[in-house]
Amino acid sequence: MSSLYLENYGILNSSNNWQLSPEELQNIIIQNKMGVETKSGVLSVNTGLFTGRSPEDRFIVKDNITNEKIWWDEKFNQSFDSKKFDRIYQKVVGYLSEKNLYVRDGYLCSDKRYQLNIRSISEYPWSDLFVHNLFFRISKIEKILPDWLLLCAPGFQANPRTDGTNRKNFTILNFKKKIVLIGGSGYTGEIKKSIFSVLNFILPIYKNVFPMHCSANIGKLKKDTALFFGLSGTGKTTISNDPDRKLIGDDEHGWTDDNIIFNFEGGCYAKILGISKEKEPMIYHAIKKGAMLENVILKKETKEVDFFNDSITQNMRVSYPIDFIKNIEKKLLSSNIRNIFFLTYDAFGVLPPIAKLNKAQSAYYFLLGYTSKVAGTELNIKEPQATFSSCFGAPFMPLNPVQYTKMLIKKLNNSEIKVWMVNTGLISLGESRGFRIKLKYTRKIVQCVLDGCLSSVDYEKYPIFNFYIPKYCPGISPNILNPKKTWKNKKIYQNQVENLVKKFIKNFDIYRKYTDKEILSGEPKIE
């Protein structure tokens, strides 16, 4: 690519590396001592100060496109003045001028009807490698006209007093100019989630597509599609990587008006703390040359990855092209949606490992998105914290969460899709801190749902929450199916239930005036 292309963006006298291969990028990173190779030749980098997202430093430019459409709040969708954006943009391109940059064209969305072309310009080669791994790739000879520009300058630091940011780091989305501006953070997840946020605005507003923070897979025989909603740390990536089913994608999807599920991405970004060949074979074997490890520790003697050493962060990650997973649906498209799972890490130990939801409950719990923030996925999160993330992805949802919820209700009303809540967190607290349900049990329960064997068992109503839980599941202890049975002190258990329900009610109050009786009827009730 000629440097004249970069001058069109205000970047002057810079050299650029156009569409480099993973091998070329890895060599540059190693030569510049920005990363090291593992024993098996996989690149490992340290992203610096930021090892997780900083959602409180994400902004959206407020203009005539976004003013009345964005769900403005001080936590996630913070407004940014358009004139201040222009000034900080000029500062960033001035900073990138005369530097050796990495430029790449790629696109999002496996359904070509909704393809979004992205040109990324990165200061660091590892940012460019991440874009290669996560976006859909084109060859050097292919040409696409970019719809959006992504500028990634981890070394640039804002002046909050004059630039209008909260801190030195920032991510700013400008829907009028179609620019994503990232500065001050080398954590690659900021790239991924900024583009996800763009699609979460564009697709529902202009394309009537329901965007979802979920993974998806499809049965090899029945060709049935399952969706798995959940935040980082709830098992969304792990559980959807099922050897008996084909993976469509592990994190971000669209649901079209004609009931097609399509992957937004051409790659995966998986948490790998504690990963093993036995527990998560598909992800484990995807960690090969061409993948990029982030913030891991290598054993000094062997240069092997220590997957249990979280001294840098618990949010250890790996990015890789999705075809590194052998068991994928090649078109990354599917239909015939049969089951939806809401994955929740319950830090209170009172939600069952599996519960069947009616449509009202499905809408209610989707809108609230209860889970617990797991250590490492965001700054300053050291222990699990109960939280509510609307639509299981509040930091990436620019519209009023009720708008997304109504899209889900419409899908459920026109189908026989079953919705389930799955607790992958604590099953009991008892007299101590309790225990997290074993992954093998969660896998078994989900498998029983997909196989249909939970369709013929007896259910019982779970008091206060009023959803139904199975009395029997093959291979699972009945005591685990009902959390109340695992608590020695039933009075403490009841207090925990009521404390959690009060949190539900309090957090739902913000949406109450926007909802109708159908959604409200799904609310748990303290007797």
C-alpha positions in Angstrom: 0.0 0.0 0.0 1.3 3.4 -0.9 1.9 5.9 2.0 -0.4 8.2 0.1 -3.3 6.1 1.4 -2.2 6.9 5.0 -1.9 10.6 4.1 -5.6 10.5 3.3 -6.2 9.9 7.0 -3.8 12.6 8.1 -0.9 10.2 8.8 2.2 11.8 7.2 5.7 10.4 6.3 5.0 7.0 7.8 6.0 3.6 6.4 3.5 0.9 6.3 3.5 -2.9 6.4 0.5 -4.0 4.3 -1.3 -7.2 4.9 1.6 -9.0 6.4 1.4 -12.7 7.0 1.3 -14.2 10.6 4.9 -15.5 10.0 6.2 -12.1 8.9 4.5 -10.4 11.9 5.8 -13.0 14.3 9.4 -12.5 13.1 9.1 -8.8 13.5 7.7 -9.1 17.0 10.5 -11.5 18.0 13.2 -9.4 16.4 12.0 -6.3 18.2 11.8 -8.2 21.5 8.1 -7.4 21.8 7.3 -11.1 22.3 8.8 -14.6 22.7 8.2 -18.0 21.2 7.0 -21.0 23.2 8.6 -24.4 22.8 6.1 -25.2 20.1 6.8 -22.0 18.2 3.6 -20.1 19.3 4.0 -16.3 19.8 3.5 -15.0 23.3 3.2 -11.3 24.0 2.6 -9.2 27.1 0.0 -6.4 26.5 1.5 -4.2 29.2 -0.4 -2.3 31.9 -3.8 -3.4 30.5 -4.6 -7.1 30.6 -8.3 -6.6 30.4 -10.9 -4.2 29.0 -11.5 -0.8 30.5 -15.2 -0.3 29.8 -15.4 3.0 31.8 -13.1 4.5 29.2 -15.3 3.8 26.2 -17.1 6.7 24.5 -19.5 7.3 21.6 -19.5 10.6 19.7 -22.9 12.3 20.2 -24.3 13.7 16.9 -27.5 13.6 14.9 -27.0 9.9 14.1 -26.5 8.8 17.7 -28.2 11.4 19.8 -31.7 9.9 20.0 -30.7 6.2 19.4 -28.0 5.5 21.9 -28.8 4.4 25.5 -26.7 7.1 27.1 -25.3 6.3 30.5 -22.2 7.2 32.6 -21.0 3.7 32.9 -20.7 2.3 29.3 -22.2 4.5 26.6 -20.6 7.8 27.6 -21.1 10.7 25.2 -18.1 12.4 23.5 -18.2 15.8 21.9 -17.7 15.7 18.1 -15.3 18.7 18.2 -13.2 17.1 20.9 -13.1 13.9 18.8 -11.7 15.9 15.9 -9.0 17.3 18.1 -8.0 14.0 19.6 -8.1 12.3 16.2 -5.6 14.9 14.9 -3.4 14.2 17.9 -3.5 10.5 17.3 -2.7 10.7 13.6 0.1 13.2 14.4 1.5 10.7 16.9 1.3 7.9 14.2 3.0 10.0 11.6 6.6 9.1 10.8 6.2 5.7 12.4 6.4 2.2 11.0 2.8 1.1 10.9 0.8 -2.1 10.2 -2.2 -1.8 7.9 -4.8 -4.5 7.1 -8.1 -4.8 5.3 -10.6 -7.4 6.5 -14.2 -7.8 7.1 -16.8 -8.9 9.7 -20.0 -11.1 9.3 -20.0 -14.5 7.6 -23.4 -13.8 6.0 -22.2 -11.7 3.1 -25.5 -9.8 3.1 -24.3 -7.9 6.1 -20.5 -7.8 5.5 -18.8 -4.9 7.1 -15.3 -4.0 5.7 -12.7 -2.7 8.1 -9.3 -1.0 7.5 -7.1 -1.2 10.6 -4.0 0.9 11.1 -1.9 -0.3 14.1 1.1 1.0 15.9 2.1 -2.4 17.2 2.6 -5.5 15.1 0.8 -7.7 17.7 -2.4 -5.6 17.3 -2.2 -6.3 13.5 -1.7 -10.0 14.2 -4.8 -10.0 16.4 -6.8 -8.3 13.6 -5.6 -11.0 11.2 -6.7 -13.7 13.6 -10.1 -12.3 14.6 -11.4 -10.7 11.4 -12.2 -12.4 8.2 -9.1 -12.4 6.0 -8.5 -11.3 2.4 -5.3 -11.9 0.4 -2.9 -9.2 -0.6 -4.3 -9.2 -4.2 -7.9 -8.8 -3.1 -9.4 -5.4 -2.7 -12.3 -4.2 -0.6 -13.6 -0.7 0.0 -13.4 -0.1 3.7 -16.6 0.9 5.5 -14.9 1.7 8.8 -11.4 2.8 9.9 -9.9 1.5 13.1 -6.8 3.3 14.5 -5.0 1.6 17.3 -2.3 3.6 19.0 -1.4 1.9 22.4 1.6 4.2 22.9 -0.5 7.4 22.7 -1.7 8.8 26.0 -4.5 11.3 26.2 -4.6 14.3 28.5 -7.9 13.9 30.3 -8.1 17.6 31.2 -7.9 18.8 27.7 -9.0 15.8 25.6 -12.2 15.0 27.4 -11.3 11.4 28.3 -11.5 10.0 31.8 -7.9 8.7 31.9 -5.0 8.4 29.5 -6.5 5.4 27.7 -9.7 5.5 25.6 -11.8 3.9 23.0 -14.0 6.2 21.0 -16.7 5.3 18.4 -17.7 7.8 15.8 -20.7 6.5 13.8 -20.9 9.6 11.5 -17.3 9.4 10.4 -17.2 5.6 10.8 -14.0 5.6 12.9 -12.9 3.6 15.9 -10.1 5.3 17.8 -8.1 3.4 20.4 -5.3 4.8 22.5 -3.3 4.1 25.6 -4.0 0.4 25.9 -2.3 -2.5 24.2 -5.0 -5.0 25.3 -6.3 -6.5 22.1 -9.8 -7.2 23.5 -10.5 -3.4 23.1 -10.2 -4.0 19.3 -12.6 -6.9 19.3 -15.3 -5.3 21.5 -15.2 -1.9 19.8 -16.2 -3.5 16.5 -18.8 -5.7 18.2 -20.3 -2.4 19.6 -20.4 -1.0 16.1 -22.3 -4.0 14.8 -24.6 -3.9 17.8 -25.8 -0.5 16.6 -25.7 -0.9 12.8 -27.4 -4.3 12.5 -30.6 -3.7 14.5 -31.1 -0.1 13.4 -30.5 -0.6 9.7 -30.7 -4.3 8.9 -33.3 -5.7 11.3 -30.7 -8.2 12.6 -30.7 -9.3 16.3 -27.0 -9.0 17.5 -26.0 -11.4 20.3 -23.1 -11.8 22.7 -23.3 -15.6 22.4 -21.5 -18.6 21.1 -23.3 -21.1 18.7 -22.9 -24.7 17.6 -24.9 -27.1 15.5 -25.6 -30.8 15.8 -23.9 -33.1 13.3 -27.0 -35.3 12.8 -30.1 -33.3 13.7 -28.6 -30.0 12.4 -30.1 -28.3 15.4 -28.6 -25.0 16.5 -27.9 -24.0 20.1 -27.0 -20.6 21.3 -25.0 -19.9 24.5 -25.2 -16.4 26.0 -22.8 -15.4 28.8 -20.1 -13.0 29.8 -16.4 -13.9 30.1 -15.7 -16.6 32.6 -19.1 -18.2 32.4 -18.0 -21.0 30.0 -19.4 -19.7 26.8 -16.4 -20.6 24.7 -15.6 -23.8 26.6 -19.1 -25.3 26.5 -19.8 -24.5 22.9 -16.6 -26.2 21.8 -18.2 -29.6 21.8 -16.5 -32.5 20.0 -19.9 -33.9 19.1 -21.2 -30.7 17.5 -19.8 -28.2 14.9 -18.8 -24.8 16.1 -20.3 -21.8 14.3 -18.6 -19.3 16.6 -17.5 -18.7 20.2 -18.6 -15.1 21.0 -20.6 -12.8 18.6 -23.4 -13.6 16.3 -26.3 -12.2 14.3 -29.9 -13.6 14.0 -31.5 -12.5 10.8 -35.1 -11.9 9.9 -35.1 -15.1 7.9 -33.7 -17.1 11.0 -30.1 -17.5 9.9 -27.5 -17.4 12.6 -24.1 -16.0 11.4 -20.8 -15.4 13.0 -19.5 -11.9 13.2 -15.8 -13.0 13.4 -13.3 -15.1 11.6 -11.5 -16.1 14.7 -11.6 -16.9 18.4 -10.3 -15.2 21.5 -10.4 -17.7 24.3 -9.5 -17.6 28.0 -6.9 -20.3 28.8 -6.3 -20.2 32.5 -6.2 -23.8 33.7 -6.8 -25.2 30.2 -5.7 -28.8 29.5 -5.8 -31.2 26.6 -8.2 -33.4 28.5 -10.8 -30.8 29.6 -10.8 -28.5 26.5 -9.1 -30.4 23.7 -10.4 -28.3 20.8 -9.1 -25.0 22.2 -5.9 -26.6 23.5 -5.0 -28.0 20.0 -5.8 -24.6 18.4 -2.8 -23.1 20.3 -0.3 -23.7 17.5 1.9 -21.6 15.3 0.0 -18.6 14.0 -2.0 -18.2 17.2 -1.0 -15.5 19.6 -0.9 -16.0 23.4 -1.4 -13.0 25.7 -0.1 -12.4 29.2 1.0 -16.0 29.9 4.1 -17.2 31.9 6.5 -19.7 30.2 8.4 -22.3 32.2 12.0 -21.2 32.2 13.5 -24.7 31.6 11.2 -25.7 28.7 9.5 -22.6 27.4 6.2 -24.4 27.8 3.2 -22.4 28.8 2.2 -22.6 32.4 -1.5 -22.5 32.1 -1.9 -22.4 35.9 0.3 -19.4 36.5 -1.8 -16.3 36.8 0.9 -14.0 38.2 0.3 -11.6 35.3 -3.5 -11.9 35.1 -6.2 -14.5 35.4 -7.4 -13.2 32.0 -4.8 -15.2 30.0 -5.9 -15.3 26.4 -5.2 -16.8 23.0 -6.4 -15.6 19.6 -6.4 -17.8 16.5 -8.2 -18.0 13.2 -11.4 -20.0 13.6 -10.2 -22.7 11.1 -7.6 -23.7 13.8 -10.6 -25.5 15.3 -11.1 -28.7 13.3 -14.7 -29.1 14.3 -16.2 -26.0 12.7 -19.2 -25.4 10.5 -17.3 -24.2 7.4 -19.8 -21.6 6.3 -20.1 -20.3 9.9 -23.9 -20.1 9.2 -26.8 -22.1 10.5 -30.5 -22.2 11.0 -33.0 -24.5 12.9 -32.5 -22.9 16.3 -33.8 -25.3 19.0 -32.2 -24.3 22.3 -30.9 -21.2 24.0 -28.7 -21.3 27.1 -28.2 -18.3 29.5 -24.8 -19.1 31.2 -24.5 -17.5 34.6 -21.8 -17.6 37.2 -23.9 -17.3 40.4 -21.7 -16.1 43.3 -24.5 -16.7 45.8 -24.8 -20.5 45.3 -28.6 -20.5 45.0 -29.3 -20.9 41.3 -29.6 -24.4 40.0 -27.3 -25.9 37.4 -30.2 -26.1 35.0 -33.6 -24.4 34.9 -36.3 -24.2 32.2 -37.6 -20.7 31.5 -40.9 -19.7 30.0 -41.0 -16.8 27.6 -41.5 -14.1 30.2 -38.7 -15.4 32.3 -36.5 -15.7 29.3 -37.1 -12.0 28.5 -36.6 -10.9 32.1 -33.3 -12.8 32.7 -32.0 -11.8 29.3 -32.7 -8.1 30.0 -31.0 -8.3 33.4 -28.1 -10.6 32.4 -27.2 -11.7 35.9 -23.8 -13.1 36.5 -20.7 -12.4 38.5 -17.7 -10.6 37.1 -14.8 -13.0 37.1 -11.3 -12.0 38.1 -9.1 -10.6 35.3 -11.6 -9.8 32.6 -11.8 -6.1 33.7 -9.4 -3.9 35.6 -9.4 -4.2 39.4 -11.6 -7.3 39.5 -9.8 -9.7 41.8 -12.7 -11.7 43.2 -16.0 -12.7 41.6 -18.6 -9.9 42.1 -22.3 -10.3 41.5 -23.3 -8.0 38.7 -26.0 -7.4 36.1 -25.0 -6.9 32.5 -28.1 -6.4 30.3 -28.4 -8.7 27.3 -25.3 -10.5 28.7 -23.2 -7.8 27.1 -24.0 -4.3 28.5 -20.6 -2.8 27.8 -21.1 -3.5 24.1 -24.8 -2.7 23.7 -25.3 0.9 22.4 -29.1 0.8 22.3 -31.7 0.6 25.1 -31.4 -3.0 26.3 -35.2 -3.3 26.0 -34.9 -2.9 22.2 -32.7 -6.0 22.1 -35.0 -7.9 24.5 -38.0 -7.2 22.3 -36.1 -8.6 19.4 -35.6 -11.8 21.4 -39.2 -11.9 22.4 -40.2 -11.7 18.7 -38.0 -14.6 17.9 -39.4 -16.7 20.7 -43.0 -15.9 19.9 -42.5 -17.2 16.3 -40.9 -20.5 17.3 -40.8 -23.4 19.7 -37.3 -22.6 20.9 -36.6 -23.7 24.5 -34.7 -21.4 26.8 -32.6 -22.6 29.7 -30.6 -21.0 32.5 -27.4 -22.8 33.3 -25.4 -21.9 36.5 -21.7 -22.6 35.9 -20.8 -20.9 39.2 -21.2 -21.9 42.8 -23.7 -24.6 43.6 -23.5 -24.2 47.4 -22.0 -22.0 50.0 -23.1 -24.0 53.0 -21.1 -23.2 56.0 -18.0 -22.2 53.9 -17.4 -20.6 50.5 -18.9 -23.5 48.7 -17.8 -25.1 45.4 -18.1 -24.4 41.7 -19.9 -27.0 39.7 -17.5 -29.2 37.8 -17.2 -28.5 34.1 -17.9 -32.2 33.3 -21.3 -31.9 35.1 -22.2 -28.8 33.1 -21.3 -30.5 29.9 -23.4 -33.5 30.8 -26.4 -31.4 31.6 -26.2 -29.4 28.4 -25.7 -32.6 26.4 -28.9 -34.0 28.0 -30.8 -30.9 26.9 -29.5 -31.2 23.4 -30.1 -34.9 23.2 -33.7 -34.4 24.3 -33.5 -36.6 27.4 -34.6 -33.8 29.7 -37.9 -33.5 27.7 -39.3 -36.7 29.3 -38.3 -36.2 33.0 -40.4 -34.7 35.8 -39.8 -31.1 36.8 -40.5 -29.2 40.0 -41.1 -25.5 40.6 -38.2 -23.7 42.2 -39.8 -21.4 44.8 -39.5 -17.6 44.5 -37.8 -17.8 41.1 -40.8 -19.8 39.8 -38.9 -21.5 37.0 -38.8 -25.3 36.7 -35.9 -27.6 37.5 -35.6 -31.3 36.5 -35.9 -33.9 39.3 -33.6 -36.2 37.3 -30.8 -35.9 34.8 -28.8 -38.9 33.7 -25.3 -39.0 35.3 -26.1 -36.1 37.7 -26.8 -36.3 41.4 -30.4 -35.1 42.3 -28.8 -33.2 45.2 -26.9 -31.0 42.7 -30.0 -30.3 40.6 -31.6 -28.6 43.6 -29.2 -26.2 45.3 -31.3 -26.0 48.5 -30.4 -29.7 49.3 -26.7 -28.8 49.4 -27.1 -26.1 52.1 -26.8 -27.3 55.7 -28.3 -24.1 57.1 -31.6 -23.6 55.4 -32.1 -20.2 57.1 -28.9 -18.9 55.6 -29.9 -20.4 52.2 -33.3 -18.5 52.4 -31.5 -15.3 53.2 -29.2 -15.7 50.3 -32.1 -16.3 47.9 -33.9 -13.2 49.1 -30.8 -11.1 48.9 -30.2 -12.2 45.3 -33.9 -11.6 44.4 -33.8 -8.1 45.9 -30.8 -7.4 43.7 -32.8 -8.6 40.7 -35.7 -6.3 41.6 -33.5 -3.3 42.3 -31.5 -3.7 39.0 -34.7 -4.2 37.0 -36.1 -0.9 38.2 -34.1 1.0 35.6 -36.0 -0.8 32.8 -39.4 -1.1 34.5 -41.0 1.9 32.7 -39.8 0.6 29.3 -41.3 -2.9 29.7 -44.7 -4.4 29.5 -46.7 -6.9 31.7 -45.3 -9.9 29.7 -41.7 -9.2 30.8 -42.7 -8.2 34.3 -44.5 -11.5 34.8 -41.1 -13.2 34.7 -39.9 -11.5 37.8 -39.2 -13.6 40.9 -41.3 -12.9 43.9 -40.4 -13.0 47.6 -43.3 -14.7 49.4 
